[in-house]
Amino acid sequence: MGTKNNESQLSAGVTRSDRQMADGRVIRYYDTAGQSRTAHDQREREEQPGIGELRLDPLVNEWVAMASHRQGRIFLPPKELCPLCPTRDGLLSEIPESDYEVAVFDNRFPSLRPPSNSWQLPNLAGLETPIVDAAGKCEVICYTAEHAVAFKDLSLARIRTLLEAWRDRTRELSKLDFIEQVFIFENRGEEIGVTLFHPHGQIYAYSFITPRTEKMLQVASKYYQDHGRALLVDVIAREIHDEVRIIARNEHWIAYVPWAARYPFEIHVAPLRFVADLSELDGEQCDAFPALAKEVMQRLDGVFGIEMAYIAAWHQAPVRQGRRELGLHWQITSVRRQPGKLKYLAGSESAMGAFIMDMKPEQSATQLREVKL
């Protein structure tokens, strides 16, 4: 295994150190206290899985990734065997160091992998579209070395470091010529399908534009053409005018329940100054994010006094199009509607994509605002 340790200085006093793992993957440490990252990955070298397939569903012109090697991934291990905890006596984990702040490493069981140099996404041709390698990149981002905490428990300084890591990965992955979209997200809770309890998120860099983003881009582009400004700017203006769905706000960010929420608890967090992606945030926006983000997650868990299962998804403009039209925002959705009840995506939602809500957005916004922090 190589011992090369590349370092780079980022904003907010964050240093990034890159190390090579035993099987050739890369782990990146994001630190703020001048740590030296020299630990070796002591595990035996394993062969990395091969690349999967992209197949086009001709009924809707959507790409589907086939990644059969993911069947063997780790599923809900006990705490003492958690692969995202630091390495210690009796545990050789994905993190060779004995402690860390924020760490990002290439996924051991990726749905998407870097392709050969000759790779190209085929043109959509219906039934004649050929199978192609599932090009892209998948990474895991660990928020803390502590196992039994959540995003809401992180310090403001740690959230700021995490944001810097998100921004760094967005910038770097966007430079790859086969990447069209960078998606950063967190799944939390068994109800969502989480397979590791350690606080972490994932990064999927796609070689195509995803169906949801394609639809949003289509709508936003038409709106920009008709009005000369981004749709998200006017969405936020309406929320500020109506006020009733806002749950938190500061000088640079706003958090609100959207006008047509699809889930019992859905929160959108957006910068008040329009940007296309995380890399375009300025220093003031970045510094103002942690306090509001922490408050939002505390309010979500405070609604019923239990840990809420959620998906927290960063919507960003694609790498090469829609940069004026499609704005950055963080969408947090929970399927929990009552302490003992979930909203299941049944026939109308799953088969038709037509959501039906049992409560108005204004109701859930009120519940979130009334949480005592």
Secondary structure, 3 states (H helix, E strand, C coil): CCCCCEEEECHHHCEEEEEECCCCCEEEEEECCCCCCCCCCCCCCCCCCCCCEEEEECCCCEEEEECHHHHHCCCCCCHHHCCCCECECCECCCECCCCCCEEEEECCCCCCECCCCCCCCCCCCHHHCCCEECEEEEEEEECCCCCCCCHHHCCHHHHHHHHHHHHHHHHHHHCCCCCCEEEEEEEECHHHCCCCCCCEEEEEEECCCCHHHHHHHHHHHHHHHHHCCCHHHHHHHHHHHHCCCEEEECCCEEEECCCCCCCCEEEEEEECCCCCCHHHCCHHHHHHHHHHHHHHHHHHHHCCCCCCCEEEEEECCCCCCCCCCCCCEEEEEECEEECCEECCCCHHHHHHCCCCCCCCHHHHHHHHHCCCC
